[in-house]
Amino acid sequence: MSAESGARPRITAGAVRELLSDPKIFSELPAGLDDDADLALDSLGLVWFLHQLELRYGVEVEPSEAFLAEFTSIRRITEYLADVHEP
């Protein structure tokens, strides 16, 4: 991200996977986990994920947003972020 453009970097499935690999979210996220595999984010893990998303990418997602209940896979999270939080 350049200072001149002010544009946020695209958040890829790899970036989502990296954030989810944080031990405070998933202690052992399998390296070969398919992007469509079901995830079960608990409330604390979700809050930590959203916090890290904001710190690293400047993306703010309110925990009250209805779609958060649909954060059930790496692909769905990535698609949500691309649809709602990218220019």
C-alpha positions in Angstrom: 0.0 0.0 0.0 1.5 3.3 -1.0 0.9 6.5 1.0 -0.1 8.3 -2.2 -2.9 6.0 -3.2 -4.5 5.4 0.2 -5.9 2.2 -1.2 -6.1 -0.8 1.0 -4.5 -4.0 -0.1 -6.8 -6.7 -1.3 -7.5 -9.2 1.5 -6.9 -12.7 0.0 -7.9 -16.1 1.2 -4.2 -16.5 2.2 -4.4 -13.4 4.3 -7.6 -14.6 6.0 -6.0 -18.0 6.6 -3.0 -16.3 8.2 -5.2 -14.3 10.5 -7.2 -17.4 11.5 -3.9 -19.2 12.2 -3.4 -17.0 15.2 -3.4 -19.3 18.3 -6.0 -17.0 19.9 -8.4 -17.9 17.1 -7.5 -21.5 16.1 -4.7 -23.2 18.0 -4.0 -25.5 15.1 -5.5 -24.5 11.8 -4.6 -27.3 9.4 -2.2 -26.1 6.7 -4.1 -28.0 4.0 -7.6 -26.8 5.1 -9.8 -26.3 2.1 -11.1 -22.8 1.7 -14.7 -24.2 1.8 -14.2 -26.3 4.9 -16.5 -25.4 7.8 -15.1 -23.3 10.5 -16.5 -22.7 14.0 -15.4 -19.4 15.2 -16.3 -18.8 18.8 -17.2 -15.3 19.9 -13.8 -14.5 21.4 -12.0 -15.8 18.4 -14.2 -13.7 16.1 -13.6 -10.6 18.1 -9.8 -11.2 18.0 -10.0 -11.9 14.2 -11.8 -8.6 13.7 -9.3 -6.8 15.9 -6.4 -8.2 13.9 -8.2 -7.4 10.6 -8.4 -3.8 11.7 -4.8 -3.6 12.9 -3.3 -5.2 9.8 -5.6 -4.0 7.1 -7.4 -1.0 8.4 -10.7 -2.8 7.9 -13.4 -2.2 10.5 -16.2 -4.7 10.8 -18.7 -4.2 13.5 -19.3 -7.4 15.5 -23.1 -6.6 15.3 -23.1 -7.0 11.5 -25.6 -9.7 10.6 -23.3 -11.4 8.1 -20.8 -12.4 10.8 -22.9 -15.4 11.5 -22.0 -16.5 8.0 -18.3 -16.5 8.7 -18.3 -20.2 8.2 -15.3 -20.8 5.9 -12.2 -19.0 4.6 -13.9 -18.5 1.2 -17.0 -16.9 2.8 -15.0 -14.6 4.9 -12.8 -13.6 2.0 -15.8 -13.0 -0.3 -17.5 -10.9 2.4 -14.5 -8.7 2.8 -14.1 -8.3 -1.0 -17.8 -7.4 -1.5 -18.3 -5.1 1.5 -14.9 -3.6 2.4 -13.0 -3.1 -0.8 -13.4 -0.1 -3.0 
